[in-house]
Amino acid sequence: MLIDTHCHLNIIIKDSFDTPLADGFEKAAQALITEALASDVTTLINVGTSAVESANCVKIAQAFPSCFATLGTHPNDLTVTWKDDIKFYQDLIAQHPQLIVGIGEIGLDYHYPQYDKKRQYAGLEAQITLALDHNLPIVIHTRDAGQDLLTVLEHFKTDTLRGIIHCFSEDMSFAQRALDLGFMLGIGGPLTYPKNIVLREVFTTVPLESIVLETDAPFLPPQEFRGKKNSPAHIRTVAHYLAGLRDCSYDEVARVTTHNAQTLFGLLKA
Ligand SMILES: [Zn+2]
């Protein structure tokens, strides 16, 4: 069995961002969950990117026992009222403690011009604090901001700080600092892209015990599905590819990465 530790079913099954799921959303979600199960993917973690989308992730988790949710506001989605999001997340955690397994995706993103660095820092720090207050792991998004991101995580390092560097796309020295912090590295479709030679070196070198699989669906499909919408079922493609790179069996990749995800998100007790 496999776990997709990072997908956005809530985004796949509707046409617009940041809008509530429409009535009857279950049908489209069920089709993707069934397709995933047929590919050995038994559990999906839907990751929030805003208050509205985080609430959608909880709705899906309420409807399907195989789905869990994380809550968070993405650095590019922090608005002037971002502090209200934190209050909203606190209320959701109180209402649905068994369905909410992490805080994310949160982080720093300097990719687009005119990003608000001060707001990104404040939003990230407040959401790390929220995670620590509730003993939840964090799902980190970082783009063109790696050194600043590591500095923030190193500042917050405690025995309970833990999480995933989602869509890992950095080099070996970054990976080592993330592992030293006790973080997992999340990998999906980009592992299979021809240009990502350094990425393949990293994922051949780091211990399997520090790797979790993710699709980021509908984004970043594996090479053979590029140009199409990604889907949680494609975790199996990533697992096979990783097994080939590491010269180990698919079963070993499945067993270890599933155990990593279950331990990190507390899924065994859920
Ligand atoms: Zn994502």
Residues whose N, C-alpha, C, O or C-beta is under 5 A from the ligand:
A	BS01	ZN	D216
